[in-house]
Amino acid sequence: MKSENLAGKTARTLKWNTLDRVASQIIYAVVGIVLANLLSKEDFGLVGALLVFQAFGNIFVDSGFGSALLQKKEPTDRDYTTVFWFNIGVSLTIYLILFFAAPLIADIFQGDRRLIPLSRVMFLTFVVNATAMVHTTRLMKEMEVKQVAIANSIGLIAGGVVGVVMALRGFGAWALVWQTLTSNAFKSAWLWIKGHWHPVGGFSMDSLRSFWRVGVSVFSSSALNTFFQYIYSFVIGAFYSLTSLGLYTQADKWSKMGSASISQVLTASFVPLLSKFQDDLAVFRSYISRINRFASLMAFPALVGLATIGTPMFHTLFGTKWDAAIILFQILAVRGVFIVLVSLYSNYLLALGYGKRLFAVEVVKDLMTMAAILITVWFGSVPLLVWGQFGASALTWVIVLVMTSRGTGVRIRTMIADLLPAGLITIIMVIGLWLIMQIDLAAWLTLVLCGLLIGAFGLSALRYIKKQVRLR
């Protein structure tokens, strides 16, 4: 009965996480398309510069303790309350630091003084997010993610309305700033109303120490990951131009809609499940094989398919305004396959509590990224910089595959074999997409036909191995 209940919870969690990502991406895409047509490349570049610091701020606010709570078998109310007050305190500290550092941020990015007021409003999201981080973690831990999904959708809709209205009224980059702040405010408010949790008592250092080791390891790896994830935005904005950064930001945003969504679905759905079997390696390994096959069938057709149809997609959505971003989008979309796999392997190590190995994974990723930047940055070409990202991610996957195999005891050839069916299906699909695009059709019609083919291949693949990947 316990197994059946666990299987039911896993199925519901996967369902709501998938619905969450699908709904979020639809809303995000619709709003993004409107804003991309209304705002300038420079507007996106201005906000793209701020996203570098915002990403770091969010990492410091959480400090890895959200993941530590997910990994801990039975966290108490005192644990949740301690992390809540920790998040609030750190968020206020980070905001004050960045508030006074706003002029320095402007100096880094071409000395554009518009960044000063923009950053001081944008960074309020640290404090807003901190108020509901624990609510999200607690619902994920209990595998009750319905309210998280609803909160995400409500926030995106509210933020989207504000952003579009402000863009129509000529507020430029401010439309993107208020879109972000409004979205996070509505999301946090909903989680407070529907999360059925509030802090009980005060901060406990003993509680913090109980998961300090895992939390610090996750924080260290996340900080490194975030630094090198946004280092390209930093380099492009600081050494090229804000317009170039705007192009890169658009390409990166649309490519991540695929890879980030798939990674989030897999993490939220399977890490709580895998942590329950961390003391039974035989069962744990059997789940790894099933999850590998499931993940590859989600990632390969979706991400490679997106890259293949990049040109008709951009022309349908934006006309020719963002043509310079198409090649960047295509490279980043295919790179997303490696990102999903590395993220998946990191989650296996997290579920087993291998904090040091998790940190080592991030060190490998970051060394590869830095090497790619040093090799390509001197050529003054943004596409070449992005090709460097692709190469770094591919090499990282190879190294992390070996590390994960040693940590979990699953053979390398077994993990690769789990990916082969999805790889074969994707190759056949790409051939079909290429043939469609050889026909002289309107961009929107080409996009529709290609989308139908991608959907057909994805559904067929999932049906074909449904029994093999079923989680019992």
Order of alpha helices (4+ residues) and beta strands (2+ residues): alpha-alpha-alpha-alpha-alpha-alpha-alpha-alpha-alpha-alpha-alpha-alpha-alpha-alpha-alpha-alpha-alpha-alpha-alpha-alpha
